Amino acid sequence: MQVIGAVLGSLGTGLKRVHRVEDGLSTAELLGNAALAIGALVVIWGVLQAAGVEIVGWIRDQVIN
């Protein structure tokens, strides 16, 4: 029983040490940032596509008239 307590105690100490060190980005943070970037690109692409259709139509009207 004491062996199990000692092992769990050392695991707890190790986890506390690991949890306190936050030097870099975690995988979850990187995936979150990537998801936000992809979402932003999709929105920008949609806006540019809609504006591009209007601009092409405006240029066509200017050339025809």
C-alpha atoms as one frame of an Amber mdcrd trajectory, in Angstrom:
protein
   0.000   0.000   0.000   2.852   2.356   0.820   4.422   1.636  -2.556   1.239
   2.689  -4.349   1.075   5.851  -2.242   4.697   6.666  -3.045   4.138   6.095
  -6.774   0.992   8.245  -6.812   2.756  10.936  -4.801   5.678  11.065  -7.222
   3.279  11.119 -10.191   1.402  14.027  -8.621   4.640  15.935  -8.084   5.691
  15.265 -11.676   2.347  16.409 -13.022   2.552  19.611 -10.999   6.001  20.290
 -12.442   4.803  19.607 -15.982   1.718  21.759 -15.518   3.707  24.749 -14.249
   6.023  24.874 -17.258   4.317  26.747 -20.100   7.206  27.656 -22.368   5.644
  26.931 -25.756   2.374  26.537 -27.563   0.334  23.433 -26.994  -1.152  21.350
 -29.769  -4.643  22.562 -28.879  -3.565  26.197 -29.191  -1.945  25.552 -32.565
  -5.007  23.697 -33.862  -7.266  26.480 -32.606  -5.170  29.117 -34.344  -5.177
  27.073 -37.552  -8.968  26.719 -37.404  -9.398  30.474 -36.922  -7.042  31.186
 -39.834  -8.942  28.802 -42.124 -12.245  30.380 -41.095 -10.884  33.855 -41.804
  -9.616  32.767 -45.220 -13.011  31.308 -46.117 -14.763  34.548 -45.139 -12.244
  36.689 -47.051 -12.556  34.413 -50.097 -16.353  34.723 -50.030 -16.248  38.521
 -49.777 -13.718  38.810 -52.590 -15.699  36.438 -54.774 -18.910  38.436 -54.295
 -17.114  41.748 -54.846 -15.305  40.320 -57.879 -18.593  39.442 -59.586 -19.879
  42.962 -59.026 -16.638  44.538 -60.250 -16.586  42.399 -63.404 -20.205  43.350
 -64.080 -19.402  47.040 -63.586 -16.422  46.817 -65.987 -18.574  44.985 -68.552
 -21.215  47.720 -68.334 -18.556  50.412 -68.801 -17.089  48.710 -71.859 -20.436
  48.011 -73.510 -21.777  51.544 -72.972
